[in-house]
Amino acid sequence: MQDDIAVGMEHLSVLGMPPVDFVNLAADLGCPWISTGFTPVVEDRLGFGRWSLMEDASLRREMLAAMRDRGVSISMGEGFWVMPGADLGDQRKAIALWRELGVTRLGTLSFDPDLPRSYQQFALLAEMAAEEDMEVVLEFVPGLAIDTLPAALEATRQVGRDNFGVLVDTLHLQRSGMGAADLRALPPGKIAYLQLCDAPASPVIEDYATEATYERLPPGEGDLPLLDILSAIPGEVPVGLEIPMLSRVNPDKGFADLLQPAVEAAVALLLQRSELSR
């Protein structure tokens, strides 16, 4: 394996696992970074219990120690969602706490159908992030206010800041009817983060939120043209595995055996991309 080939692990993949356990799992899997939120972003279906990095200073200290000891960093602090009636200007404390944890990238998306207001909130978040030398990445999700790659690009145009880019999730990309050719057509510098998973070409789960949140596939087990997508993304863009597989989790065995083959498959894809680009 080349020293510069690495893949991270997204917090959705571990379905609410507490932060210190997640750091140790990522290190065991050979993933040098993770994304996470201040609290779990999914319903606790595995009995992990409630935790909060926002409220629990001792948990933050324990996580920092674990990251230092295991060589793992946080690639993205999630949870900066645009909601109707809520103001991201109230999130300065949260941004400062992410900085305390070494985070330099914040993740956002919008549940607010008022697009001008969403743009205003994105711009406010990007401004606050810039004050802490952070960037913001916007995820487009079918069914939400910013639901396609063109909609995300329009948001970046409206915000007009260098530290505001687009997060591409391979499942969202395919389910919104787009692919590698659309990524290649973009101006340089628009894509700032990639979440990687596989999926059937056509959904087998009727409810998209259920598929996206709980039942994705590891690279190579579905039909998505992942190598083409990766080849359309600049090599410096971080890649994180977002592969929640609730139906496959065995509580007695944990996550390591479940996720290790996915990490190996992702690294193999990145190696293929590297070889093709020579």
Wavefront OBJ file of the C-alpha trace (Angstrom):
o trace
v 0.000 0.000 0.000
v 1.263 3.452 -0.835
v 1.813 5.625 2.213
v -0.372 8.405 0.810
v -3.366 6.161 0.058
v -5.846 6.299 2.906
v -9.573 6.369 3.508
v -11.503 7.730 6.474
v -14.559 6.383 8.253
v -17.770 8.425 8.446
v -19.759 8.420 11.675
v -22.922 7.122 9.999
v -21.048 3.868 9.359
v -20.941 3.048 13.079
v -24.580 3.910 13.819
v -24.095 5.930 17.003
v -20.973 4.321 18.496
v -19.492 6.476 21.304
v -16.592 8.690 20.190
v -13.653 7.064 21.979
v -14.703 3.612 20.802
v -15.034 5.015 17.291
v -11.521 6.471 17.381
v -10.076 3.135 18.470
v -12.055 1.257 15.815
v -10.871 3.617 13.088
v -7.251 3.170 14.176
v -7.648 -0.617 14.198
v -9.087 -0.438 10.672
v -6.223 1.730 9.416
v -8.420 4.801 8.920
v -6.504 7.958 9.913
v -9.577 10.183 10.168
v -13.236 10.083 11.071
v -16.191 12.389 10.766
v -18.499 12.805 13.737
v -21.225 14.912 15.263
v -21.577 16.233 18.781
v -24.274 13.594 19.334
v -25.387 10.528 17.354
v -27.257 11.536 14.203
v -29.252 8.309 13.957
v -31.728 6.572 16.208
v -29.908 4.305 18.684
v -30.904 0.859 17.437
v -27.865 -0.951 18.846
v -28.017 0.105 22.501
v -24.996 2.425 22.555
v -26.768 4.929 24.795
v -26.748 8.709 24.748
v -23.526 10.735 24.558
v -22.733 14.382 23.874
v -19.384 15.931 23.037
v -21.034 19.313 23.455
v -22.171 18.747 27.028
v -19.442 16.431 28.321
v -16.048 18.117 28.663
v -14.496 14.941 30.072
v -15.608 13.031 26.981
v -13.925 15.644 24.797
v -10.712 15.242 26.775
v -10.905 11.454 26.493
v -11.483 11.704 22.755
v -8.547 14.070 22.284
v -6.310 11.702 24.223
v -7.484 8.728 22.171
v -6.944 10.590 18.897
v -3.450 11.594 19.983
v -2.571 8.086 21.123
v -4.009 6.319 18.056
v -3.066 8.806 15.340
v -6.631 9.613 14.308
v -8.065 13.057 13.512
v -11.541 14.390 12.802
v -12.021 15.129 9.118
v -15.368 16.883 9.537
v -17.570 18.153 12.346
v -21.197 17.521 11.363
v -24.523 18.864 12.522
v -24.646 22.416 11.157
v -28.032 21.920 9.592
v -30.165 24.765 8.293
v -33.582 24.364 9.912
v -36.696 26.544 9.501
v -36.760 29.156 12.252
v -33.297 28.332 13.608
v -30.230 30.544 13.261
v -26.740 29.127 12.690
v -25.429 32.328 14.233
v -26.155 30.618 17.562
v -23.512 27.971 16.788
v -20.364 29.925 17.615
v -19.794 27.868 20.770
v -20.133 24.659 18.759
v -17.606 25.886 16.204
v -15.168 26.779 18.996
v -15.562 23.321 20.529
v -14.843 21.670 17.194
v -11.707 23.804 16.970
v -10.770 22.499 20.422
v -10.977 19.007 18.923
v -8.710 19.962 16.022
v -11.461 20.173 13.406
v -10.882 22.360 10.342
v -13.953 21.365 8.289
v -17.671 21.677 9.082
v -20.492 19.839 7.342
v -23.831 21.410 6.483
v -27.083 20.670 4.643
v -30.506 22.278 4.575
v -33.942 21.178 5.738
v -35.336 24.655 5.022
v -37.295 24.908 1.740
v -36.724 28.682 1.745
v -33.681 28.743 -0.535
v -32.743 32.423 -0.067
v -32.761 31.856 3.682
v -30.673 28.701 3.263
v -28.117 30.672 1.240
v -28.036 33.353 3.938
v -27.451 30.742 6.638
v -24.743 29.011 4.612
v -22.982 32.350 4.140
v -23.194 33.069 7.853
v -21.736 29.656 8.697
v -18.936 30.103 6.173
v -18.125 33.518 7.627
v -17.971 32.160 11.182
v -15.890 29.204 10.022
v -13.434 31.507 8.259
v -12.877 33.336 11.527
v -11.588 30.017 12.927
v -9.632 29.155 9.748
v -12.129 26.438 8.855
v -13.927 25.442 5.679
v -17.547 24.366 5.194
v -18.774 21.587 2.899
v -22.384 21.412 1.711
v -23.979 18.015 1.188
v -26.787 17.694 -1.338
v -29.398 15.042 -0.501
v -32.330 13.928 -2.676
v -35.536 15.027 -0.997
v -34.001 17.952 0.901
v -33.834 21.637 -0.012
v -30.443 21.299 -1.734
v -31.098 18.030 -3.526
v -28.770 17.841 -6.533
v -25.250 18.717 -7.587
v -26.446 21.745 -9.624
v -28.403 22.979 -6.593
v -25.282 22.682 -4.440
v -23.219 24.532 -7.031
v -25.783 27.327 -7.099
v -25.509 27.543 -3.320
v -21.741 27.947 -3.577
v -22.286 30.706 -6.142
v -24.733 32.456 -3.843
v -22.397 32.190 -0.849
v -19.374 33.312 -2.846
v -16.671 32.341 -0.350
v -13.514 30.328 -1.014
v -14.022 28.266 2.147
v -17.455 26.988 1.061
v -17.432 23.860 -1.135
v -19.464 20.805 -2.057
v -19.530 17.377 -0.435
v -20.317 14.582 -2.901
v -21.884 11.405 -1.550
v -21.774 8.637 -4.163
v -25.237 7.348 -3.243
v -26.840 10.808 -3.361
v -25.049 11.511 -6.643
v -26.390 8.393 -8.329
v -29.894 8.588 -6.882
v -30.186 12.187 -8.100
v -29.458 11.039 -11.655
v -25.880 12.241 -12.023
v -22.463 10.661 -12.312
v -18.774 10.978 -13.060
v -19.260 13.003 -16.258
v -21.083 15.691 -14.286
v -18.192 15.874 -11.830
v -15.619 16.173 -14.592
v -17.522 19.115 -16.036
v -17.161 21.160 -12.850
v -14.791 24.111 -12.470
v -11.698 23.271 -10.397
v -11.950 23.463 -6.645
v -15.697 22.949 -6.236
v -15.581 19.455 -4.701
v -14.079 19.463 -1.219
v -15.070 16.086 0.257
v -16.275 12.668 -0.925
v -18.342 10.106 0.960
v -17.964 6.666 -0.590
v -20.384 3.750 -0.642
v -21.888 1.332 -3.132
v -25.518 0.555 -3.911
v -27.739 -1.301 -6.378
v -28.330 0.572 -9.625
v -32.026 0.735 -8.737
v -33.270 1.023 -5.146
v -34.409 -2.150 -3.419
v -35.541 -0.188 -0.365
v -38.530 2.012 -1.144
v -37.854 4.714 1.438
v -34.719 6.636 0.472
v -34.054 7.937 3.972
v -33.940 4.353 5.265
v -31.582 3.242 2.512
v -29.255 6.206 2.938
v -29.214 6.143 6.739
v -29.127 2.440 7.540
v -28.539 0.185 4.529
v -25.707 0.988 2.150
v -23.223 -1.381 0.536
v -19.426 -1.582 0.743
v -17.438 -0.751 -2.402
v -17.661 -3.571 -4.913
v -20.924 -5.050 -3.679
v -23.185 -2.811 -5.734
v -23.446 -1.324 -9.191
v -22.140 2.224 -8.779
v -19.205 3.214 -11.056
v -17.038 4.091 -8.090
v -13.702 4.084 -9.893
v -15.065 6.484 -12.517
v -16.430 8.762 -9.790
v -13.167 8.694 -7.855
v -11.227 9.417 -11.039
v -13.372 12.518 -11.584
v -12.439 13.881 -8.148
v -9.086 15.575 -7.483
v -6.715 13.291 -5.618
v -6.334 15.682 -2.691
v -10.048 15.532 -1.809
v -10.570 13.483 1.397
v -12.522 10.258 0.968
v -14.566 8.804 3.818
v -16.484 5.525 3.840
v -20.158 6.088 4.624
v -21.496 2.545 4.760
v -24.110 1.986 7.482
v -25.186 -1.661 7.297
v -27.624 -2.099 10.169
v -28.997 -5.420 8.929
v -25.488 -6.937 8.926
v -24.347 -5.827 12.369
v -23.740 -8.678 14.796
v -23.728 -7.144 18.296
v -21.572 -10.007 19.576
v -18.842 -9.396 16.983
v -18.864 -5.616 16.746
v -17.868 -3.578 13.713
v -14.243 -4.456 12.928
v -14.915 -7.635 10.947
v -17.845 -5.968 9.189
v -15.959 -2.849 8.082
v -12.439 -4.159 7.411
v -13.259 -5.607 3.963
v -14.883 -2.310 3.000
v -11.762 -0.373 3.990
v -9.601 -2.740 1.955
v -11.917 -2.429 -1.060
v -11.866 1.383 -0.819
v -8.075 1.498 -0.580
v -7.864 -0.829 -3.608
v -10.034 1.603 -5.579
v -7.848 4.524 -4.567
v -4.776 2.580 -5.656
v -6.407 1.880 -9.016
v -7.173 5.571 -9.412
v -3.578 6.432 -8.599
v -2.268 3.955 -11.176
v -4.656 5.227 -13.868
v -3.581 8.825 -13.291
v 0.101 8.111 -13.916
l 1 2 3 4 5 6 7 8 9 10 11 12 13 14 15 16 17 18 19 20 21 22 23 24 25 26 27 28 29 30 31 32 33 34 35 36 37 38 39 40 41 42 43 44 45 46 47 48 49 50 51 52 53 54 55 56 57 58 59 60 61 62 63 64 65 66 67 68 69 70 71 72 73 74 75 76 77 78 79 80 81 82 83 84 85 86 87 88 89 90 91 92 93 94 95 96 97 98 99 100 101 102 103 104 105 106 107 108 109 110 111 112 113 114 115 116 117 118 119 120 121 122 123 124 125 126 127 128 129 130 131 132 133 134 135 136 137 138 139 140 141 142 143 144 145 146 147 148 149 150 151 152 153 154 155 156 157 158 159 160 161 162 163 164 165 166 167 168 169 170 171 172 173 174 175 176 177 178 179 180 181 182 183 184 185 186 187 188 189 190 191 192 193 194 195 196 197 198 199 200 201 202 203 204 205 206 207 208 209 210 211 212 213 214 215 216 217 218 219 220 221 222 223 224 225 226 227 228 229 230 231 232 233 234 235 236 237 238 239 240 241 242 243 244 245 246 247 248 249 250 251 252 253 254 255 256 257 258 259 260 261 262 263 264 265 266 267 268 269 270 271 272 273 274 275 276 277 278
